[in-house]
Amino acid sequence: MKIKKILNGIAALILVAAILLFSDLSNRVVARKGNDLVPGKLFRFCFVHYVDSPNSEDVERGVRDELKNKGLIEGKNFTIKIFNAQGDISTLNSITGAISSETWDLIFASSTPTVQSLSKKINNTPIVFSNVGDPIRAGLGESFEKHNPILTGISTMSDFDGLVKLVKETIPGIKIIGTLYSPGEINSVAYKEELEKAARKQGLTLIAIPANSSSEVADATTAIINRGIQAFTQISDNLTGSCGSSIIKIAYDYKMPYFSYVGSQLSQGAIAVVSRDYYYSGIEAVDKAIEILKGKSPENIPFSYVSKSLVKVNTDAMHHFNLKVPDKYLTSPNGSTDNKGKGKFNTPVRMAMVHYVSSPDCDDVAKGILARLKELGHIKDDDFKFDVYNANADIATLNNMVQTVKEKKYDLIFSTVLVATQALAEKITDVPILFTVVADPVGNGLGKSYEDHRPNLTGIDGMSYTDAGIELLLKYLPNAKNIGVLFCPGEMASVSGLKELKKSCKKYNLNLISVPVNAVSEVTDATTMLCAKKIDAISQMPDNCTIPSFSSMVKVTQKQKIPLFAYISSQVEMGAIAAIAGDYFQQGREITDVGMEVLNGKSPNDIPFSRIKQIKTVINPKAATQYGLETPKKLLNSDVQLIK
């Protein structure tokens, strides 16, 4: 009897186990193309960047897209946490420490400093890198086959021979080329040496001048031009990549032809670019990651070069410098030119631009859109219509405008600021909407994440770089303790901005004092009240109340001698001392390229939101004097926009 009872008990347990197993099948997700991955496993990934750059963003986009292509669904098969050191080594070390204290299945990393930092502290979690130029010189291994046992990845070493040949064929008789480099970056030094070898092969001389920080880039650019170079062949590194637009501007001022290895610099004015396909390096990084997730050790997966390069030509820049890039590069089988979207649309495209409020930044976005369309060969009122709507900060007017836009059935709708974007998204679901100058689009309900958002909506955020803004303020007032700001409680973007500013103030041990303002008419009194709270300075975030009435803030703060800092360049022109400001003209150009993707058939649903890429430091020494402050000499000698 006892044996029978035991057998019955075992049978019952087996039955229960079977029921539980089958009832849980719906939750046991297995990748569509990865059936030998761990069934039901929710992988924990993290992705670590050293700095914001178009290259690192392309890598991350490639990783995300390829994970999706492999059948891995975020939230079901994996989670991924993004870290970014914003170009600060101490921040990177802190991030590495935080990552080493948690458990991950795999770490993705972009750029050499990131991988070096991670590999020093992490010894039991696989790391797959990309956007690393020379992994051997970076100390990641003895060879591509023999390397750190927890590492593997993709090298994006530039095609130096390819660009040097292109330059020589484009400028007959050229003898001297030039590049800036960063001595503190291993990749940069390696790239400079490889470019020198490529130049020698073609009988050219390379002049290379070092720059150690962004403040040195402008002077170094002028110095190398004065050394007699006949063209820039600018290598890719973290420093010059982030300052590319400044280098190109000076090159244009001196009528110096500019060629590059950085794809994003084509739209900034480079004549031609021979660049690695960083998006594709992200794809190939995932291929290595899948091998690891299937059980293969990174030690047995060799490093490899990204297998795809791009040759792109900016025909407008080519004509500007009166040069002719050979036709074989204009139709390169390995790449493309900047002619995607060139020429007229086959049928006229109807576009709308919707503003909630008038401001220089919103105007700059519109100007950037029209400038980029012109560059691409499109003619306003010929092959495209561009109707502009502005509610002038009136909600009733905005709602009426949105209804009009809906009824007119545009092909593409551009919007600025959160209020306009929300109003459009609520009423229009069948036309692509591309937003700009929107702070915290996810926190304000436009999507669950930058990748998972409303299907007809995508865009570029306008989040202010508050850390950089506070750092700039402290250069003028190193002993500041209390910082003030006005905010609009009824405006979600303003509330989001306040939260970010609070985080930055806490990071720098500052006390933030805020005063609410609900209407433009309240700004003068609110500013007076804020100045009475014993603050050392105001760091004013942009919102729909303070933007139209900023001149009132200037008037009150100058009278009270409370230094005023901002995050919009036009407000520095109006009397603020300085600002870390987004380049909204450039943002207009960038959103236009997104629009071209949409018009060429790509769904906005498949285009993640992105962060504003170009920022600049704007200072007004005269305004500083009016507040009783002296502008630091280091700022005057650095790469800043000076208001005279």
C-alpha positions, 0 to 999 in steps of 0.5 A: 500500500505504501508503494502504491501511495508513493507511486500515486504521489509521484504521478500526481507531481508529474501531472502538476508539473506538466500542467504548469509547464504547458500553462507557462508556454505563452510566457516562455518566449524563444527568439524566432531565429535563435531557437537554441537560445535559453527558452524563457530567458529574459536577457539583461543587456547594457550599452555604454557610450563614452560620448554622444556622436552620430557614430555611436548613435548609428552603432546603437541603432544597428544593435537595436535593429539587428536584435529585432531582426534576430527575433529578440523583442525588448521587454520580452526577450531582453532589457537594455540599459543605456549609459553615456559618459558625455565625454567625461572620464570620471563619469565613465569610471563611475558608470563602469563601477556601477555596471560592475556591481550588477549582473548582466548577460552581455555588455555592448560598448562603443569607443575605445575609452569605454572598452578600456575602462570596462575591461579593467574592472569587469572580468566575468561578463562578456563585452562586445565592442564596436566603434573602436579603431585599433583594438590592438594598440588600445591594449585589448589583445595581442592580435585579432585572434588572441585577445582579452578572454571576455572581449570581442568586437568590431574594429572601425579603422578608417579606409585611409588609402581610399580617401587619400586617393579620392583627394588626389584625384579630385585636386590635381597636383596636390602635395600637402594635406592636413588633419587635427588629432587628439594626443590623449586618444589612442585611436586618434594617434593611431589614425594620424599615423595610418593617414601619414602612411597612406599619404606617403604611398600617394606621394603626399605630405601630411601635416598634423597638429594636436588639439587637447580640448575643444577650446584648442580646436579653433586655434589649431584649425587656423594654425594648420591652414597657415602651415600651407596645407591644400586640403583637410583630410580630417581623421575621426576621433572623439574630440574633432568629431564633436567639434566638426562643424567648427572646423568646417566653418573655419575651413570655409572661411579660409576657402580650404577644401575639407574631406573627412572620414566622418559620415555626419560631416557630409551634411556639415559641408565636407566635399566627400567622406569615406566612412565606415558604416557604423550602423552596420558595425552595430549589426555585426556586433550583434552577430558576435553577441548571438554566438556568445548567448548560444554558449561560445566564449568571446575568447574564441571569437576573433575581432573583425573589421566592419565589412562595409564602407561608404563613399559619399559626395556632397555635390553642393560643397564640390561646386562651392570649391569649384572641384570635380570629384571623379564620376566613379566616386559619384556612382561608387558600388561600395557607397553612395553620394549625398544625392538621395532625395536630390532633384525634384520630387516626382509629384509635388509634396505638401508639407506643413510646419506647425508652431505653438509659439513664435521664438528664434529657435522655432524659426531656426528649425524652419529655416534649417528645413528649407535650407536642407530641402534646397541643398537636396535640389527641391524648390519651394512652391515648385515640387513642394509646398511648405505651409507655416502655421503659428498659434502665437501661444493661444490654445484655441488657435492651436486647436483650430489650426490642427483641425485645418491641417488634418483636413488638408491631408498633408504628406508630411507635418513638421512641428515644434515644441511639445504643445503643438506636437501633442495637439497634432498627435491626438487628432492626426494618426494617418500622416507622418508627424516629425517633431523638434524642440520637444523636451522629454518626449517620452516623459510627456507621453509621446511614446513608451521609449525612444524606440517604442512610440506612436506609429506615425510620430518620430522626431528630435528632442530639445532637452537642454544640456543642464549639466553643461549649463551649470558648468558654464555658470560656475565658470563665472561664479565658482562660489555659487550656492543658490540657483534660481529658475522660473517654471510653468506648472501647467506645461509638462515640458517645463516641469520635465526641464525643472527635474533635469535642472534639479538633478544637475544642481544636486550633482554640483552641490547647488541648491535650486530655488524655483518660482512658478509662473502661469502666464506671460503677464506674471513673469516680471513679478515672478522674476522680482520674487525670485531675485528676493530669495537670496540666489546667486544666479538664475539658470533659466530653462526655456518654456512657453511663458518665459520665452516670449517675456525674456526681455522682462527677466533681463530688465529685472535681473540687471536692476537687481544684479542677479546674473542671468544664464539661459539655454537659448542663443537668442536670449544671450543676444537679448542680455543673458550672460551665456548659454549652452544652446542647441543648434536648432538650424542644424536640428531643422536640417537633421529632421529634414533628412528624417523626412526624406526617409519617410517620403522614401517609404520608411515608417516613422514607427521604425525611426527612434526618437533621437537627441539633439546633436549639435550644441554650442556655447554662446557668451555675451561679455558686455552683458556679463559686465552689466551684471558686474561679472568678468568673462573668464579668459579661457572662455574668450579663447575657446570655441564659443559663439561671441555676442558683441 
